[in-house]
Amino acid sequence: MNADLYPERSAPRIDYALMQEEYPKLKAALTRAERSGDPLRVRAAVARFVQKSDAIGCMPDDWPRWRNALEDAFEAWRRTDAADDDYFERGGVELGIWREVAARFDF
């Protein structure tokens, strides 16, 4: 069978067993990170979510929850002195990491 004629058949399979195992952990990690009030902790939870979703082969239907958490955390981080230090002293290193994580949601 020609993969060019049937691209859906050559697509990677979704690992549903891994999704069932990892999804509750990822969701709990995001909740803990949000409750901590630490934007960098939220960013780490979202980055882990994206990494695991890539390994599973898809994102869950409520993936916007993680994207919205990332956006909220970025806004909170942007208003801190750490953001000012990053802009002026570190050359935007942290900002680049935020952009990298956010870009993973672009389909």
N, C-alpha and C positions, 0 to 999 in steps of 0.2 A: 504494500500500500504506500502511496506517495504522500509524504508528510506535508508537502506544499499544498496538496489538494484538500487535506484534512488537518488544518493546523490545530484544531481543538484536541485531536487525538495525540499530538506530539507534545502538548503542554504538560508541564510537571503536575503530578498528582498531588492532591491535598491530603495531608496526613491528619485525618479526623481524630484519631486516637491521641495524637500529640496535642491537638487543639483542645480536646476535652481535659487533658491533663494540665496543660499550661494556662488556659484561659482564666480559671479562678485565681491562680497565683498572680498573673499579670494584673488582673482587676484589683485584687487586694493590695498589691504593691502601689498601684496608682492612688488608691484611696489613702493609704498610709502617707504617701508622699504629699498629697494635697493637704491632708490634715496637719502635716508638719509645718506648713507655711514656708518651706524652703524651695525657691524656684529651681535651684540646681538639682535638688532631689527629684522634683517632678520631671525635669528634663531627662534625668537618668532613667526614670521609670518608663518614660515614653520611648527613649532610645532602645531600651531592652524589649519593649513591646514590638517595635518595628523589626528588630533583629529576629525575635521569635516568630513573628508573622511571616517573615521571609523564609525561615526554616520550615514552617508549616505549609506554606504555599498559598496562603490567602490571609486576609484580615477579617476579623469577625464583623458582623453587621453593625455593631455599635462602635466602629473605629473612630467616628467623629468625637467620641468622648475623649480619646487620647489627644486628638488634634486640638480640641478646644482647651483641654488642660494645658497643653504646651503653649497655646496662645496666651492664656491667662497668666501662666508662669513667666512667660517672656515679658509681658507688660509689667508684672511685679518686679522682675529683675531689672528691667530698663529704668525703673524709678529709684534704684539703689545707687549708693556711692561706688559699689563694685563695677557697675556699668560705666560710670564716668571714668574710673581708673582704666577699664578695658579700652574704652574709646581713645583715651589720650596717652596712656602709658604702655599698653600692651599691644597696640596696633590692631585691636579688634579681634583678638584670638577667640575670646569667648563668644563674641557675636558670630564668628564663623562657625562655631560648633552649633549654636542655635539654628543657624541657617541650614546647616547640613542635616540636622534632625528633622527640621520642618520640610525640607525638600523631599524626604522619603514619603511624604503624603501626597505628592503630586503624581497623579496617574496619567 
